Every structure is written in structure tokens, then in C-alpha cells.
């Protein structure tokens, strides 16, 4: 397997935002697949205060080499000032599935 794969963990304020980001990055070939997990509660420190929010988890699967482009695109689509975007390396997986992820997240040629 030539390309290394990453899972990109993103939090969003709701399912609609998660879906819009997912559709865009999959259509553009920046991610091969997206999973949306609604109903997550986040507790975090922001600007000196502890905050709480209901959010969705968005997991994007892509080539590790494409993370910068994917992250940049997610930032343009995301409403948060500082969105949570974390790349987690995939260390093993079904070879055929990893090959599919690699092929489908190679980006789409521009016309």
C-alpha cells in the first residue's frame, strides 16, 4: 500500500453542518468517506471559561498526504473560529479497503 491513510476527527455544531462539510469534501475527492455521529456533548475551556455544547462528530477518511488540503477546505466550510480538526494515523486495516480509501481520496482533477 503506497499511501498512508488518516482518520480526520472533526466536531461540528449540528448534523446539517457535518453533512454539508462531508458532502463537499467527498465530492471534491479530498476524503473517500465520511461518518456523522450526532448527539455528542463536549465540555471544553474557551476564552477562560468552561463551556458545554451539543455537537456532532464527523470522521473523514483520507490519504495522510491530503490532510493539509482537507483541513484547509474544512476550515473554509466550518462556522467555528477554531474548529477541532485532528488527524489520526491508521496503522492497519483491510488492504482492499485501504486501497479504496487511497484511490477515492486522491482528489478530483480540475476541468
C-alpha positions as CSV (number, residue, x, y, z in Angstrom):
1,X,0.0,0.0,0.0
2,X,1.6,3.2,-1.2
3,X,-0.5,5.9,0.5
4,X,-0.8,6.2,4.2
5,X,-4.4,6.8,5.5
6,X,-5.7,9.0,8.2
7,X,-8.9,9.3,10.1
8,X,-9.7,13.0,10.5
9,X,-11.8,13.8,13.6
10,X,-13.9,17.0,13.3
11,X,-16.6,18.3,15.6
12,X,-19.5,20.4,14.2
13,X,-22.3,22.3,15.9
14,X,-25.0,20.1,14.3
15,X,-25.8,17.4,11.7
16,X,-26.6,19.9,8.9
17,X,-23.1,21.4,9.1
18,X,-21.5,18.0,9.4
19,X,-23.4,16.8,6.4
20,X,-22.6,19.9,4.3
21,X,-18.9,19.5,5.0
22,X,-18.9,15.8,4.4
23,X,-20.7,16.1,1.1
24,X,-18.3,18.8,-0.1
25,X,-15.1,17.1,0.8
26,X,-16.2,13.7,-0.6
27,X,-17.5,15.2,-3.8
28,X,-14.2,17.0,-4.2
29,X,-12.2,13.9,-3.6
30,X,-10.5,15.2,-0.5
31,X,-12.0,12.4,1.6
32,X,-13.1,9.0,0.5
33,X,-15.8,8.6,3.1
34,X,-17.4,10.4,6.0
35,X,-19.2,9.2,9.1
36,X,-21.5,11.5,11.0
37,X,-22.2,10.7,14.7
38,X,-24.9,13.0,16.2
39,X,-25.6,13.6,19.8
40,X,-22.2,14.2,21.3
41,X,-21.7,16.5,24.3
42,X,-18.5,18.5,24.5
43,X,-17.0,20.1,27.6
44,X,-14.1,22.4,26.9
45,X,-12.3,25.5,28.1
46,X,-12.8,28.5,25.8
47,X,-11.6,32.1,26.5
48,X,-11.0,31.3,30.2
49,X,-14.4,29.7,30.9
50,X,-15.6,26.1,30.9
51,X,-18.2,25.6,28.2
52,X,-20.6,22.8,27.2
53,X,-22.2,22.2,23.8
54,X,-24.1,19.5,21.9
55,X,-22.2,18.7,18.8
56,X,-21.8,16.1,16.0
57,X,-18.7,14.1,15.3
58,X,-17.6,14.0,11.7
59,X,-14.9,11.4,10.8
60,X,-13.3,11.8,7.4
61,X,-11.1,9.2,5.8
62,X,-8.3,10.3,3.5
63,X,-4.7,9.9,2.4
64,X,-2.4,11.3,5.0
65,X,-0.7,13.3,2.3
66,X,-4.0,15.1,1.6
67,X,-4.6,16.2,5.2
68,X,-3.4,19.8,4.6
69,X,-5.8,20.3,1.7
70,X,-8.7,18.6,3.5
71,X,-8.1,20.6,6.7
72,X,-7.9,23.9,4.7
73,X,-11.2,23.1,3.0
74,X,-12.9,22.1,6.2
75,X,-11.9,25.4,7.7
76,X,-13.5,27.3,4.9
77,X,-16.7,25.4,5.4
78,X,-16.8,25.4,9.2
79,X,-18.6,28.0,11.3
80,X,-16.3,27.7,14.3
81,X,-13.5,30.3,14.8
82,X,-11.1,27.4,15.8
83,X,-12.6,24.1,14.6
84,X,-11.4,20.8,16.0
85,X,-9.6,19.0,13.2
86,X,-7.3,16.2,14.2
87,X,-5.6,13.6,12.0
88,X,-5.3,10.1,13.5
89,X,-3.0,7.8,11.6
90,X,-4.3,4.4,10.5
91,X,-1.8,1.8,11.4
92,X,-3.6,-1.3,9.9
93,X,-6.7,-2.2,8.0
94,X,-8.2,-4.5,5.4
95,X,-5.8,-4.0,2.5
96,X,-8.6,-3.7,-0.1
97,X,-10.4,-1.1,2.0
98,X,-7.3,0.9,2.5
99,X,-6.6,0.8,-1.3
100,X,-10.2,2.0,-1.9
101,X,-9.7,4.9,0.6
102,X,-6.5,5.8,-1.1
103,X,-8.0,5.8,-4.6
104,X,-11.1,7.8,-3.6
105,X,-9.2,10.5,-1.7
106,X,-6.7,11.3,-4.3
107,X,-8.5,14.5,-5.3
108,X,-10.6,15.2,-8.3
109,X,-9.0,16.6,-11.4
110,X,-10.0,20.1,-12.1
111,X,-11.5,20.8,-15.5
